[in-house]
Amino acid sequence: MMTKKPSRAVPKLMFRLALTGSLLLAMTAVQAEIYKWVDSNNEVQYTQTPPPKGVESTHIEATPARDSAAAGTNLQERIKASEEQKQQKTEASADAELQAEIARISKQNCTTARNNLEQLNRNGQIRYRTGDGEVLRLNEEDRKQRIEEARDQVKEFCKD
């Protein structure tokens, strides 16, 4: 019996809903009335409840909260921007890995091309094996042609 892995989308959705709800609750709390008054010990008090009767107080106007639809939209935009930024980092990492692999292969091709050129220049008699296993010797004309090909490969793969 095969078990199905739980989806990661559900926890993300729950987190987003909880965060949105928390933000909406926080915005409504900001709109509560605030009173400033001085108590019997001559200390300034700030409360959301009116001071005791007979105590002079100042009503402080809270700045109006943004409407909840705009706040939700802003939150969604931030979440989307965060996800896009994460995707860009992932793509940049994959691109860097690809570039490193290309550099590794190019370095390997350079080494092979230099070794081939060295072998062709060093030995007068060059033998090679054909696809069916037969061993043949290069004549001088073929050797010169292969030297030119090896030089072209060195130019192509060895950029230093």
Buried (B, 14 or more C-beta within 10 A) or exposed (E): EEEEEEEEEEEEEEEEEEEBEEBBEEBEEEEEEBBEBBEEEEEEEEEEEEBEEEEEBEEEEEEEBEEEEEBBEEBEEEBEEEEEEEEEEEEEEEEEEEEEEEEEEBBEBBEBBBEBBEEBEEEEEBEEEEEEEEEEEBEEEEBEEBBEBBBEBBEEBBEE
